[in-house]
Amino acid sequence: MNTAGHSEATARRGLELTPFRGLRYDPDRVGSLAAVTSPPYDVVVRPDGLYHLQSNDPHNIVRLILPQATSPAARNEQAAATLRRWLAEGVLAADPVPGLYVYEQRDGTGMLQRGIIGALRVSDPADQVVLPHEDVMPHVVADRAALMRATSANLEPLLLTYRGDGTAADTTAVVERTAEQEPLFSTTTEDGYSHRLWSITDPADLDRIQSDLARHQALIADGHHRWATYRRLRSEHPSPSPWDYGLVLLVDTARYPLRVRAIHRLLHGLPVADALASLDGRFRVRRLASPLPDALEVLADAACAGNAFLLAGDGAFHLVDRPDPDLLARTIPADRPAAWRTLDATVLHATLLQHVWHIPENDPTRIAYIHDTAATVRKAERDGGTAVLMHPVREEVVRDLARQGVTMPRKSTSFGPKPASGLVLRALEL
């Protein structure tokens, strides 16, 4: 029986992280641990990327998180059958005792991130324990819920951040001490990131972590749809049940700050000249005779003073800033909090996309959301469209908005590094 769903269901004021028996790949049954991992499901979006991961190893985790079949029902049954087969064959095996897991990521630039993976009690936004900062799309939540129902598993952790107090008695102290020991495994994926995992099973350490985290709240950095899925599935099962909990990675950003990057927009069918012409009298526009790194620095300076964007796609960069206050007053809903009305993403979506350029934000034929800055510019130049480059929002701003109950427009931020999928899974029936 999974103890993560059968503790007393009482109201708690902080994070309740519970040990679980992690499902992990048996290194002797797969080509390599690196070959069976993948980015989170929502990062693997291109068919060629999916095919590449499937080709890496017949047991790659994408066969569970993104099964391929002719219908949604068939895909979910395929994932469930695959998971059952891998368990029967010993490809995946449960650890003998419940534990929490320390997870470490490093890259070639010296970046080091450590956090702790566990089963977190699911809460509602009104509880102010786990803070969302972006809205979700119902059809995505429905898709993930159907997959989790079919597999009866949390197949990959979502990423949450909290702010520790830096004392020797907090969770991070246990994480640091554990990371000095021999890991369960160490592997390096093809993106250059190295990954290590340890388990924590000592009752004293577990109690120390749980007592500390009970004093904290967390911000969803990546995984809003999966958290909403956890909440939906919890509501479908009478408590107490294993569905009261969901798999997460918690990172103390007071010790390990995450990288916060912008997510850029590529506007199909809108040449830069047309995009700029429609801004006349509405925004200030300046052409920058500088390469991309310098143009991004100019954008960062302008963003300190107010809303600012870079437009590209015609071989140059154009700084767009100082929007007409009357235009903003007409296009941005006045009944929303001031913190939301002044976001760059709000001005982009409510004013530029909806009012000026008349582009629906959810129409994939008109708009694409791209993380890589240079790739966004290249695609715009190749396709004759317009790249809208954004300046990233600081984590402190996102956290303050979330505490106020303010959700940002979709694709406002990209926190990273994201945890690799396939390193540890949670089966709800164990």
NUROTOR-524705 format. One line per 2 residues: their letters; for each residue x, y, z of N, C-alpha, C. Coordinates in steps of 0.2 Angstrom, whole numbers, plus 5000, padded with zeros to 4 digits. Last residue first. Example, Ala and Ser with C-alpha at 12.3 -4.5 7.8 and 13.67 -1.06 7.14 Angstrom:
2
sa> 5064,4989,5035,5068,4995,5036,5064,5000,5039 ~ 5066,4972,5039,5062,4978,5039,5066,4984,5039
END
This chain:
430
le> 5009,5006,4973,5014,5003,4977,5013,5005,4984 ~ 5000,5012,4965,4997,5006,4968,5003,5003,4972
la> 5006,5023,4959,5001,5024,4965,4999,5018,4968 ~ 5022,5025,4956,5017,5021,4954,5012,5021,4960
rl> 5033,5037,4950,5029,5035,4956,5023,5031,4954 ~ 5050,5037,4944,5043,5038,4943,5039,5036,4950
vl> 5066,5044,4940,5062,5041,4945,5054,5043,4944 ~ 5070,5047,4927,5075,5046,4932,5072,5042,4938
gs> 5061,5051,4917,5063,5045,4917,5068,5043,4922 ~ 5065,5068,4913,5060,5063,4914,5063,5056,4913
ap> 5075,5080,4921,5074,5075,4916,5069,5070,4918 ~ 5069,5096,4927,5071,5089,4928,5070,5085,4922
kp> 5075,5111,4919,5069,5107,4921,5072,5100,4922 ~ 5085,5124,4925,5084,5118,4921,5078,5114,4924
gf> 5071,5135,4923,5075,5130,4921,5082,5130,4926 ~ 5056,5143,4917,5061,5142,4922,5065,5136,4921
st> 5050,5155,4907,5053,5148,4907,5058,5147,4912 ~ 5035,5164,4906,5041,5163,4909,5043,5156,4907
sk> 5023,5165,4899,5026,5171,4901,5033,5170,4903 ~ 5013,5156,4894,5020,5157,4891,5023,5163,4893
rp> 4998,5166,4897,5002,5159,4895,5009,5161,4892 ~ 4999,5179,4909,4997,5176,4903,5001,5170,4901
mt> 4998,5175,4927,5001,5178,4921,4998,5175,4915 ~ 4987,5177,4940,4990,5173,4935,4992,5176,4929
vg> 4988,5182,4957,4988,5185,4950,4991,5180,4945 ~ 4988,5181,4970,4983,5177,4966,4983,5179,4959
qr> 4999,5186,4977,4993,5190,4976,4987,5187,4972 ~ 5008,5176,4975,5005,5177,4981,4999,5182,4981
al> 5011,5179,4961,5007,5172,4963,5004,5173,4970 ~ 5018,5191,4962,5011,5190,4958,5007,5184,4961
dr> 5029,5186,4969,5025,5191,4972,5018,5191,4968 ~ 5034,5177,4959,5032,5175,4966,5027,5180,4969
vv> 5038,5185,4949,5033,5180,4948,5030,5178,4954 ~ 5047,5193,4955,5041,5196,4952,5036,5191,4951
ee> 5057,5184,4958,5054,5188,4963,5047,5191,4961 ~ 5061,5180,4945,5058,5175,4949,5054,5179,4955
rv> 5059,5192,4932,5062,5190,4938,5058,5185,4942 ~ 5055,5189,4915,5053,5191,4921,5057,5188,4927
ph> 5065,5193,4900,5063,5188,4906,5060,5192,4912 ~ 5059,5201,4886,5064,5201,4892,5061,5197,4897
ml> 5056,5194,4870,5053,5196,4876,5059,5197,4881 ~ 5053,5197,4853,5058,5195,4858,5056,5198,4864
va> 5045,5192,4840,5044,5196,4845,5048,5194,4851 ~ 5047,5191,4823,5049,5188,4829,5048,5194,4834
tg> 5037,5189,4809,5039,5194,4814,5041,5190,4820 ~ 5040,5181,4793,5036,5183,4799,5040,5188,4803
gd> 5048,5175,4783,5045,5181,4782,5040,5183,4787 ~ 5055,5163,4786,5048,5162,4784,5044,5169,4782
re> 5068,5167,4789,5067,5162,4784,5059,5162,4782 ~ 5066,5176,4799,5069,5178,4793,5068,5174,4788
ak> 5059,5168,4809,5056,5174,4806,5059,5176,4800 ~ 5070,5159,4811,5063,5157,4809,5059,5162,4806
rv> 5079,5167,4817,5081,5164,4811,5074,5161,4808 ~ 5073,5171,4829,5075,5176,4824,5076,5173,4817
ta> 5072,5159,4836,5066,5163,4834,5067,5168,4828 ~ 5085,5156,4837,5081,5152,4833,5074,5155,4831
at> 5089,5165,4847,5092,5165,4840,5088,5161,4835 ~ 5081,5161,4858,5081,5168,4855,5083,5168,4848
dh> 5071,5147,4862,5078,5149,4859,5077,5156,4855 ~ 5057,5145,4864,5062,5147,4870,5068,5150,4867
iy> 5042,5150,4856,5049,5147,4855,5054,5150,4861 ~ 5027,5148,4850,5030,5150,4856,5037,5147,4856
ai> 5018,5155,4836,5022,5150,4839,5026,5153,4845 ~ 5003,5160,4827,5008,5161,4832,5011,5155,4835
rt> 4995,5155,4817,4997,5162,4817,5002,5164,4822 ~ 4992,5142,4819,4994,5144,4812,4996,5151,4812
pd> 4988,5141,4832,4995,5139,4830,4997,5140,4823 ~ 4980,5152,4842,4980,5150,4835,4987,5148,4832
ne> 4980,5159,4854,4979,5151,4854,4979,5148,4847 ~ 4980,5172,4851,4985,5169,4855,4986,5162,4855
pi> 4975,5179,4836,4973,5175,4842,4979,5172,4845 ~ 4979,5195,4830,4982,5188,4830,4979,5184,4836
hw> 4979,5209,4828,4973,5205,4827,4975,5197,4826 ~ 4987,5219,4830,4989,5214,4825,4984,5209,4823
vh> 4980,5227,4840,4984,5230,4835,4985,5225,4829 ~ 4973,5219,4849,4970,5225,4846,4974,5228,4840
ql> 4980,5206,4851,4973,5206,4850,4970,5213,4847 ~ 4994,5209,4851,4991,5204,4847,4984,5205,4846
lt> 4995,5222,4859,4998,5221,4852,4994,5215,4848 ~ 4986,5220,4870,4986,5226,4866,4989,5225,4859
ah> 4986,5208,4876,4980,5212,4876,4980,5217,4871 ~ 4999,5203,4873,4993,5199,4872,4987,5203,4871
lv> 5008,5213,4877,5009,5210,4871,5002,5207,4869 ~ 5003,5217,4890,5003,5222,4885,5004,5218,4878
ta> 5006,5204,4896,4999,5207,4896,4999,5212,4890 ~ 5020,5203,4895,5016,5198,4892,5008,5201,4891
dl> 5024,5214,4903,5025,5214,4896,5021,5209,4892 ~ 5012,5220,4915,5017,5215,4913,5018,5216,4905
tr> 5002,5228,4920,5009,5231,4918,5014,5226,4916 ~ 4992,5221,4924,4991,5226,4919,4997,5228,4916
wa> 4996,5214,4936,4995,5210,4930,4995,5215,4924 ~ 4997,5224,4945,5003,5220,4944,5002,5216,4937
ap> 4984,5229,4946,4989,5233,4943,4995,5229,4941 ~ 4971,5216,4943,4976,5220,4947,4982,5224,4943
rd> 4957,5221,4932,4963,5216,4934,4968,5220,4938 ~ 4949,5230,4927,4946,5226,4933,4952,5221,4935
ap> 4953,5235,4915,4954,5239,4921,4952,5235,4927 ~ 4961,5226,4902,4955,5226,4907,4957,5230,4913
it> 4968,5236,4889,4969,5231,4895,4964,5232,4900 ~ 4963,5245,4880,4964,5238,4878,4965,5233,4883
ra> 4963,5258,4884,4957,5256,4880,4958,5248,4879 ~ 4975,5260,4891,4969,5261,4895,4963,5258,4891
ll> 4984,5259,4880,4984,5254,4886,4977,5254,4890 ~ 4981,5271,4874,4980,5264,4870,4979,5259,4875
dp> 4985,5280,4883,4978,5280,4881,4976,5273,4878 ~ 4999,5278,4883,4994,5277,4889,4987,5276,4887
dp> 5008,5271,4871,5003,5276,4872,4999,5274,4878 ~ 5023,5263,4876,5016,5263,4873,5012,5269,4875
rd> 5038,5262,4876,5034,5268,4877,5027,5268,4874 ~ 5045,5252,4862,5043,5253,4869,5039,5260,4870
vl> 5054,5242,4852,5047,5244,4853,5046,5246,4860 ~ 5068,5241,4842,5065,5241,4849,5059,5245,4849
hf> 5072,5230,4830,5068,5236,4831,5065,5236,4838 ~ 5085,5224,4820,5081,5223,4827,5078,5230,4828
ag> 5086,5216,4804,5088,5221,4809,5084,5219,4815 ~ 5081,5206,4795,5088,5207,4795,5091,5213,4800
dg> 5068,5205,4798,5070,5208,4792,5077,5210,4791 ~ 5066,5200,4810,5064,5196,4805,5066,5199,4798
al> 5060,5207,4826,5065,5205,4821,5062,5201,4816 ~ 5057,5218,4840,5055,5215,4834,5060,5213,4829
lf> 5058,5218,4857,5062,5218,4851,5058,5214,4845 ~ 5049,5228,4869,5050,5222,4865,5055,5223,4860
an> 5043,5234,4885,5048,5235,4879,5048,5228,4876 ~ 5036,5244,4898,5035,5239,4893,5040,5240,4887
ga> 5050,5252,4908,5043,5251,4906,5042,5245,4901 ~ 5062,5252,4912,5059,5259,4912,5051,5258,4911
ca> 5068,5240,4910,5068,5243,4917,5064,5249,4918 ~ 5067,5238,4897,5062,5235,4901,5062,5237,4908
ad> 5078,5245,4892,5072,5248,4891,5067,5245,4895 ~ 5088,5236,4896,5088,5243,4899,5081,5246,4898
al> 5085,5225,4888,5085,5224,4895,5085,5231,4899 ~ 5086,5230,4875,5080,5228,4877,5079,5228,4885
ve> 5100,5232,4875,5096,5237,4875,5089,5236,4877 ~ 5103,5218,4876,5105,5222,4881,5101,5229,4881
la> 5099,5214,4864,5096,5211,4870,5097,5215,4876 ~ 5108,5220,4855,5101,5222,4855,5097,5220,4861
dp> 5119,5213,4858,5119,5220,4860,5112,5222,4860 ~ 5116,5200,4853,5118,5201,4860,5117,5208,4863
lp> 5113,5203,4839,5108,5201,4844,5110,5202,4851 ~ 5121,5219,4834,5120,5211,4833,5115,5209,4839
sa> 5114,5234,4828,5118,5230,4832,5116,5223,4832 ~ 5106,5246,4825,5111,5244,4821,5116,5240,4825
lr> 5089,5247,4828,5095,5246,4831,5100,5243,4826 ~ 5076,5258,4827,5079,5253,4823,5086,5253,4826
rv> 5062,5261,4837,5069,5263,4835,5072,5257,4832 ~ 5046,5267,4841,5050,5262,4838,5057,5265,4836
rf> 5034,5269,4853,5040,5272,4850,5044,5266,4847 ~ 5017,5266,4849,5023,5264,4852,5028,5268,4849
rg> 5007,5273,4841,5005,5269,4847,5011,5267,4851 ~ 5012,5280,4830,5008,5283,4835,5006,5280,4841
dl> 5014,5264,4822,5015,5272,4821,5010,5275,4826 ~ 5011,5251,4821,5013,5254,4828,5014,5261,4828
sa> 5010,5247,4809,5004,5247,4813,5005,5250,4820 ~ 5023,5246,4804,5018,5251,4802,5012,5252,4806
la> 5028,5235,4810,5030,5241,4812,5025,5247,4810 ~ 5021,5225,4803,5020,5225,4811,5022,5232,4813
da> 5025,5227,4790,5018,5228,4792,5017,5229,4799 ~ 5039,5224,4792,5037,5230,4789,5029,5232,4791
vp> 5038,5210,4795,5040,5215,4800,5038,5222,4798 ~ 5023,5201,4790,5030,5204,4789,5032,5210,4794
lg> 5015,5189,4796,5015,5196,4797,5022,5198,4796 ~ 5015,5175,4795,5011,5179,4790,5010,5186,4791
hl> 5017,5171,4812,5017,5169,4805,5012,5174,4801 ~ 5027,5177,4824,5020,5178,4821,5021,5176,4814
lr> 5034,5170,4838,5035,5170,4831,5028,5171,4828 ~ 5039,5175,4854,5033,5174,4849,5036,5174,4842
hi> 5048,5168,4868,5047,5172,4863,5041,5170,4858 ~ 5050,5167,4885,5048,5163,4879,5045,5168,4874
ar> 5065,5171,4895,5059,5173,4891,5057,5167,4886 ~ 5070,5162,4909,5071,5164,4903,5064,5166,4900
vr> 5079,5160,4924,5072,5162,4921,5073,5165,4915 ~ 5087,5147,4933,5087,5152,4927,5080,5153,4925
lp> 5085,5147,4951,5084,5144,4944,5085,5150,4939 ~ 5097,5147,4964,5093,5151,4960,5092,5147,4953
yr> 5099,5138,4977,5101,5136,4970,5096,5140,4965 ~ 5096,5145,4989,5103,5141,4988,5104,5140,4981
at> 5084,5150,4986,5089,5154,4990,5096,5151,4990 ~ 5077,5140,4980,5081,5145,4976,5084,5150,4980
dv> 5076,5124,4982,5077,5129,4986,5081,5135,4982 ~ 5065,5114,4974,5072,5117,4973,5071,5123,4978
ll> 5057,5099,4972,5057,5105,4976,5064,5107,4976 ~ 5048,5090,4961,5054,5091,4963,5054,5098,4966
vl> 5034,5078,4963,5037,5085,4962,5044,5085,4964 ~ 5019,5069,4961,5026,5069,4961,5029,5076,4959
gy> 5005,5071,4973,5008,5071,4966,5016,5071,4967 ~ 4991,5065,4983,4998,5067,4982,5000,5067,4975
dw> 4979,5059,4983,4980,5065,4987,4987,5068,4986 ~ 4979,5047,4977,4979,5053,4973,4979,5059,4976
ps> 4979,5037,4987,4986,5039,4984,4986,5045,4980 ~ 4968,5044,4999,4969,5040,4993,4976,5042,4991
ps> 4955,5047,5012,4962,5047,5009,4963,5042,5003 ~ 4945,5054,4998,4951,5054,5002,4950,5050,5009
ph> 4939,5048,4983,4938,5049,4990,4944,5049,4994 ~ 4944,5055,4968,4945,5049,4972,4943,5051,4979
es> 4943,5066,4960,4939,5061,4958,4939,5055,4963 ~ 4951,5076,4966,4944,5077,4967,4940,5071,4965
rl> 4963,5071,4961,4962,5070,4968,4954,5071,4970 ~ 4962,5074,4948,4962,5067,4950,4961,5066,4957
rr> 4963,5088,4949,4957,5085,4946,4957,5078,4948 ~ 4976,5090,4954,4970,5092,4958,4964,5089,4955
yt> 4984,5084,4944,4984,5081,4951,4978,5083,4955 ~ 4981,5094,4934,4979,5087,4933,4979,5083,4940
aw> 4987,5105,4939,4980,5105,4939,4977,5098,4938 ~ 5000,5100,4938,4998,5101,4945,4990,5102,4945
rh> 5001,5099,4924,5002,5093,4928,4999,5094,4935 ~ 5001,5112,4921,4995,5108,4918,4996,5101,4923
hg> 5012,5118,4927,5005,5120,4929,5000,5115,4927 ~ 5026,5115,4926,5021,5110,4927,5014,5112,4929
da> 5038,5125,4934,5036,5122,4928,5032,5116,4929 ~ 5036,5132,4946,5040,5135,4941,5039,5132,4934
il> 5025,5136,4958,5026,5131,4952,5030,5135,4947 ~ 5031,5139,4974,5029,5142,4967,5030,5137,4962
aq> 5027,5135,4991,5031,5134,4985,5027,5137,4979 ~ 5029,5138,5008,5025,5138,5002,5030,5137,4996
hr> 5035,5131,5024,5036,5134,5018,5030,5134,5013 ~ 5034,5123,5035,5034,5130,5036,5034,5134,5030
al> 5036,5110,5031,5029,5112,5033,5029,5119,5035 ~ 5049,5109,5029,5045,5110,5023,5038,5112,5025
ds> 5054,5104,5042,5056,5111,5039,5051,5113,5033 ~ 5047,5092,5043,5046,5097,5048,5048,5104,5045
qi> 5053,5085,5033,5046,5086,5033,5044,5092,5038 ~ 5067,5085,5036,5064,5088,5030,5057,5090,5030
rd> 5066,5078,5048,5069,5084,5048,5067,5088,5042 ~ 5061,5065,5044,5057,5070,5049,5060,5077,5049
ld> 5071,5061,5036,5065,5062,5033,5061,5066,5038 ~ 5082,5060,5046,5082,5065,5040,5075,5066,5037
ap> 5076,5050,5054,5078,5056,5057,5078,5062,5051 ~ 5075,5039,5045,5069,5042,5048,5070,5049,5051
dt> 5083,5037,5030,5084,5038,5037,5078,5042,5040 ~ 5082,5038,5016,5077,5034,5020,5078,5034,5027
is> 5085,5046,5002,5085,5047,5009,5080,5043,5012 ~ 5095,5043,4987,5089,5041,4991,5090,5043,4998
wl> 5101,5052,4973,5102,5049,4980,5095,5047,4983 ~ 5107,5055,4957,5102,5054,4961,5104,5050,4967
rh> 5113,5066,4944,5114,5061,4949,5108,5061,4954 ~ 5118,5071,4928,5112,5070,4933,5115,5065,4938
sy> 5124,5083,4917,5125,5077,4921,5120,5077,4926 ~ 5121,5090,4901,5119,5090,4908,5121,5083,4911
gd> 5122,5088,4887,5128,5090,4891,5127,5091,4898 ~ 5112,5083,4880,5112,5090,4880,5118,5093,4884
et> 5113,5069,4882,5116,5072,4876,5116,5079,4876 ~ 5117,5066,4900,5113,5066,4894,5116,5070,4888
tt> 5126,5056,4910,5126,5063,4907,5122,5062,4900 ~ 5124,5050,4927,5123,5049,4920,5124,5056,4917
sf> 5124,5040,4941,5126,5046,4938,5126,5045,4931 ~ 5114,5033,4955,5117,5033,4948,5120,5040,4946
lp> 5115,5034,4969,5111,5028,4966,5114,5027,4959 ~ 5131,5041,4974,5124,5041,4972,5121,5035,4970
eq> 5139,5042,4990,5139,5039,4983,5132,5039,4981 ~ 5138,5058,4997,5138,5051,4997,5138,5048,4990
ea> 5136,5072,4997,5143,5070,4998,5143,5062,4998 ~ 5122,5073,4996,5126,5074,4990,5133,5072,4991
tr> 5118,5074,5010,5117,5068,5006,5121,5067,4999 ~ 5122,5087,5013,5126,5081,5016,5124,5075,5012
ev> 5113,5094,5005,5120,5095,5004,5124,5089,5007 ~ 5100,5089,5010,5102,5088,5003,5109,5089,5002
va> 5101,5094,5023,5101,5087,5022,5103,5085,5015 ~ 5102,5108,5020,5107,5105,5024,5107,5097,5023
tt> 5089,5110,5014,5095,5110,5010,5101,5107,5014 ~ 5080,5110,5025,5080,5104,5021,5087,5104,5016
da> 5089,5116,5040,5084,5116,5035,5085,5110,5030 ~ 5098,5119,5050,5093,5114,5051,5088,5113,5046
at> 5107,5129,5046,5109,5122,5046,5104,5117,5048 ~ 5098,5140,5036,5100,5138,5042,5103,5131,5042
gd> 5091,5146,5024,5099,5146,5025,5102,5143,5031 ~ 5078,5146,5022,5081,5152,5027,5088,5151,5028
gr> 5071,5144,5006,5074,5141,5012,5077,5147,5016 ~ 5058,5146,4996,5064,5150,4998,5066,5147,5005
yt> 5055,5135,4982,5053,5138,4988,5059,5141,4990 ~ 5048,5128,4967,5053,5132,4970,5050,5134,4977
ll> 5045,5113,4957,5042,5119,4961,5048,5122,4965 ~ 5041,5104,4943,5046,5108,4946,5043,5114,4950
lp> 5035,5087,4942,5035,5094,4940,5039,5098,4945 ~ 5041,5071,4937,5040,5076,4942,5039,5083,4939
el> 5032,5059,4928,5038,5063,4928,5036,5069,4933 ~ 5022,5050,4930,5027,5048,4926,5033,5052,4926
na> 5012,5043,4942,5015,5050,4941,5021,5048,4937 ~ 4999,5031,4938,5006,5033,4940,5007,5040,4938
st> 4990,5024,4931,4990,5024,4938,4997,5026,4941 ~ 4988,5024,4918,4994,5021,4920,4994,5020,4928
ar> 4975,5030,4916,4977,5023,4913,4983,5020,4916 ~ 4977,5042,4924,4972,5037,4926,4973,5030,4923
ml> 4987,5048,4916,4988,5046,4923,4983,5041,4926 ~ 4980,5050,4904,4986,5046,4904,4987,5044,4911
aa> 4969,5058,4908,4968,5052,4905,4974,5047,4906 ~ 4977,5070,4913,4973,5066,4917,4971,5059,4915
rd> 4982,5074,4901,4987,5072,4906,4983,5067,4911 ~ 4970,5078,4894,4974,5073,4891,4979,5070,4896
av> 4965,5088,4903,4961,5082,4902,4965,5076,4899 ~ 4975,5097,4902,4974,5094,4908,4970,5088,4907
vh> 4972,5101,4889,4979,5098,4891,4978,5094,4897 ~ 4960,5107,4889,4961,5100,4885,4967,5097,4887
pm> 4961,5118,4897,4958,5112,4900,4959,5106,4896 ~ 4976,5126,4900,4971,5125,4895,4968,5118,4897
vd> 4980,5138,4914,4981,5131,4910,4975,5130,4905 ~ 4989,5152,4919,4983,5149,4918,4984,5142,4914
eh> 5002,5154,4931,5000,5154,4924,4993,5150,4924 ~ 5006,5152,4944,5007,5159,4941,5005,5160,4934
pl> 5002,5144,4959,5002,5144,4952,5003,5152,4950 ~ 5008,5139,4974,5006,5145,4970,5007,5144,4963
vv> 5004,5130,4987,5007,5129,4981,5004,5135,4976 ~ 4997,5136,4998,5003,5132,4999,5007,5131,4993
qd> 4985,5143,4997,4992,5147,4997,4998,5143,4999 ~ 4973,5139,4996,4977,5137,5002,4983,5141,5003
ap> 4968,5142,4984,4966,5146,4990,4970,5145,4996 ~ 4973,5132,4976,4976,5139,4976,4974,5143,4982
ds> 4974,5117,4985,4970,5121,4981,4974,5128,4981 ~ 4985,5103,4985,4982,5108,4988,4978,5112,4983
vr> 4992,5087,4988,4989,5091,4983,4985,5096,4987 ~ 5008,5083,4995,5000,5083,4996,4998,5089,4991
la> 5020,5076,4985,5018,5081,4989,5010,5081,4989 ~ 5033,5064,4985,5026,5065,4984,5023,5070,4988
gi> 5049,5071,4979,5045,5067,4984,5037,5068,4982 ~ 5065,5076,4977,5059,5073,4974,5055,5069,4979
ig> 5075,5091,4979,5072,5085,4982,5066,5083,4979 ~ 5089,5098,4971,5083,5098,4974,5081,5091,4977
rq> 5102,5108,4964,5100,5102,4968,5093,5103,4971 ~ 5112,5113,4951,5106,5114,4955,5104,5107,4958
lm> 5125,5123,4944,5124,5117,4949,5117,5118,4952 ~ 5135,5128,4931,5128,5128,4934,5127,5122,4938
gt> 5146,5127,4923,5147,5128,4931,5140,5128,4934 ~ 5144,5125,4910,5145,5132,4912,5146,5133,4920
gd> 5140,5112,4908,5147,5114,4907,5149,5121,4909 ~ 5129,5108,4922,5131,5108,4915,5138,5111,4914
rq> 5120,5097,4933,5126,5101,4932,5126,5102,4924 ~ 5108,5092,4945,5110,5093,4938,5116,5098,4938
ey> 5102,5080,4957,5107,5085,4955,5108,5086,4948 ~ 5091,5075,4970,5092,5076,4962,5097,5081,4961
vy> 5086,5065,4982,5090,5071,4981,5092,5070,4973 ~ 5071,5058,4987,5076,5058,4982,5080,5064,4981
lg> 5064,5049,5000,5064,5055,4996,5070,5054,4992 ~ 5056,5032,5001,5061,5037,5002,5060,5044,4999
pv> 5051,5015,5005,5050,5022,5003,5055,5027,5005 ~ 5061,5002,5000,5058,5005,5005,5056,5012,5003
pd> 5066,4996,4987,5063,4992,4992,5059,4995,4998 ~ 5060,5003,4972,5065,5003,4977,5062,5000,4983
aa> 5054,4994,4958,5052,4999,4964,5058,4998,4969 ~ 5059,4994,4941,5059,4991,4948,5058,4996,4953
lv> 5059,4992,4924,5058,4996,4929,5057,4992,4936 ~ 5062,4979,4919,5065,4985,4916,5065,4991,4921
ge> 5056,4968,4923,5061,4971,4927,5065,4977,4924 ~ 5045,4963,4916,5051,4961,4914,5057,4964,4918
al> 5034,4970,4923,5035,4962,4923,5042,4960,4921 ~ 5037,4983,4920,5037,4981,4927,5038,4973,4927
wr> 5035,4983,4906,5042,4985,4909,5043,4983,4916 ~ 5021,4980,4906,5026,4975,4903,5033,4977,4906
rl> 5016,4991,4912,5015,4984,4915,5020,4979,4912 ~ 5020,5001,4903,5022,5001,4909,5021,4994,4913
ta> 5013,4996,4891,5020,4997,4891,5023,4997,4898 ~ 4999,4998,4895,5002,4991,4894,5010,4991,4894
aa> 4999,5012,4897,4998,5007,4903,5000,5000,4901 ~ 5002,5016,4884,5006,5018,4889,5005,5013,4895
qe> 4990,5010,4877,4997,5008,4875,5002,5010,4881 ~ 4980,5017,4883,4981,5010,4885,4987,5007,4883
nr> 4983,5030,4878,4984,5029,4885,4984,5021,4887 ~ 4981,5028,4864,4988,5030,4867,4989,5028,4874
aa> 4968,5024,4864,4973,5019,4862,4980,5021,4864 ~ 4962,5037,4867,4961,5031,4871,4966,5025,4870
ps> 4967,5045,4856,4969,5046,4863,4968,5040,4868 ~ 4972,5035,4842,4967,5039,4846,4970,5040,4853
ta> 4983,5028,4837,4979,5032,4832,4973,5036,4836 ~ 4999,5032,4845,4994,5027,4843,4989,5032,4839
qp> 5012,5034,4856,5010,5035,4849,5005,5030,4847 ~ 5015,5042,4872,5013,5036,4868,5011,5038,4861
li> 5023,5051,4881,5020,5053,4874,5019,5047,4870 ~ 5026,5044,4892,5024,5051,4893,5021,5053,4886
lr> 5031,5031,4887,5025,5032,4892,5022,5039,4893 ~ 5040,5033,4878,5035,5028,4876,5029,5028,4881
vi> 5049,5042,4884,5043,5045,4879,5038,5040,4878 ~ 5058,5034,4890,5052,5036,4894,5047,5039,4890
nh> 5064,5020,4881,5064,5027,4882,5058,5029,4885 ~ 5067,5007,4877,5063,5008,4883,5063,5016,4885
pd> 5074,5007,4866,5067,5004,4865,5063,5005,4872 ~ 5083,5022,4863,5083,5015,4867,5075,5013,4866
ns> 5083,5031,4853,5089,5031,4858,5089,5024,4861 ~ 5072,5032,4846,5077,5028,4843,5083,5027,4848
ql> 5064,5040,4854,5062,5033,4853,5067,5029,4851 ~ 5071,5052,4851,5071,5049,4858,5069,5042,4858
hy> 5068,5054,4838,5075,5053,4840,5075,5050,4847 ~ 5054,5055,4838,5057,5049,4834,5064,5048,4837
lg> 5053,5067,4845,5050,5061,4847,5054,5055,4844 ~ 5060,5076,4835,5062,5075,4842,5060,5069,4845
dp> 5051,5075,4825,5058,5072,4824,5061,5071,4831 ~ 5039,5081,4830,5039,5073,4828,5046,5071,4828
rv> 5041,5092,4844,5042,5090,4837,5042,5083,4835 ~ 5040,5092,4858,5034,5093,4854,5035,5092,4846
vv> 5045,5090,4872,5046,5086,4866,5040,5087,4862 ~ 5040,5098,4882,5046,5101,4878,5047,5097,4872
dy> 5030,5091,4888,5028,5097,4885,5034,5101,4881 ~ 5037,5081,4895,5032,5079,4889,5031,5086,4885
pp> 5054,5085,4899,5047,5084,4900,5043,5084,4894 ~ 5067,5076,4889,5064,5082,4893,5057,5080,4895
st> 5071,5059,4894,5069,5063,4889,5068,5070,4893 ~ 5081,5043,4896,5078,5049,4898,5075,5053,4892
va> 5087,5032,4891,5080,5031,4892,5077,5037,4895 ~ 5101,5036,4889,5097,5034,4883,5089,5033,4884
al> 5106,5037,4902,5105,5043,4898,5100,5042,4892 ~ 5107,5024,4905,5102,5028,4909,5101,5034,4905
sg> 5108,5012,4892,5111,5017,4896,5106,5021,4899 ~ 5100,5001,4888,5107,5002,4885,5111,5007,4889
vr> 5094,4991,4902,5093,4996,4897,5100,4998,4894 ~ 5096,4982,4912,5091,4980,4907,5090,4986,4901
dp> 5105,4987,4921,5107,4981,4917,5102,4979,4912 ~ 5099,4997,4927,5104,4999,4922,5106,4993,4918
dy> 5082,4998,4929,5087,4994,4930,5093,4995,4925 ~ 5074,5014,4932,5076,5009,4927,5082,5005,4930
rl> 5062,5015,4946,5068,5017,4943,5070,5011,4938 ~ 5050,5021,4957,5051,5016,4951,5057,5019,4947
gr> 5051,5024,4974,5052,5026,4967,5053,5020,4962 ~ 5040,5024,4986,5044,5019,4983,5045,5021,4976
fp> 5041,5039,4995,5037,5035,4991,5042,5030,4988 ~ 5038,5052,5008,5042,5047,5005,5038,5042,5000
tl> 5030,5068,5006,5030,5061,5009,5035,5057,5005 ~ 5028,5084,5011,5031,5080,5006,5032,5073,5010
el> 5018,5097,5012,5018,5091,5016,5021,5086,5010 ~ 5020,5114,5016,5021,5109,5011,5022,5102,5015
gr> 5008,5121,5027,5014,5121,5023,5014,5115,5018 ~ 4997,5119,5035,4999,5126,5033,5005,5126,5028
ra> 4984,5107,5033,4991,5109,5035,4992,5116,5032 ~ 4970,5098,5038,4973,5104,5035,4980,5105,5038
ta> 4972,5080,5036,4971,5086,5040,4973,5092,5037 ~ 4970,5065,5034,4969,5070,5029,4967,5076,5033
es> 4983,5054,5039,4977,5058,5041,4976,5064,5037 ~ 4989,5045,5025,4990,5048,5031,4984,5052,5033
hg> 4988,5039,5012,4984,5036,5018,4986,5039,5024 ~ 4996,5041,5002,4989,5043,5001,4985,5041,5007
at> 5009,5036,5004,5008,5043,5002,5001,5045,5001 ~ 5009,5023,5006,5008,5027,5012,5007,5034,5010
nm> 5003,5011,4996,5007,5017,4996,5005,5022,5001 ~ 5004,4994,5000,5000,5000,5000,5004,5006,5000
END
